[in-house]
């Protein structure tokens, strides 16, 4: 079997999964995801951090031509 991952790089073989059919190609590391509570205060945000503002429409007018 021929597999091409890119135009210039192809592999020839059984597909890389072995005879058991278990394709364990990538084992991601255990990551310690956490939320930094310092960012709950706006003064502690890094410079140029995007800020979102809500807009509420309180008046609607229609222009007639």
Long-range contacts (C-beta under 8 A, 24 or more apart in sequence): none
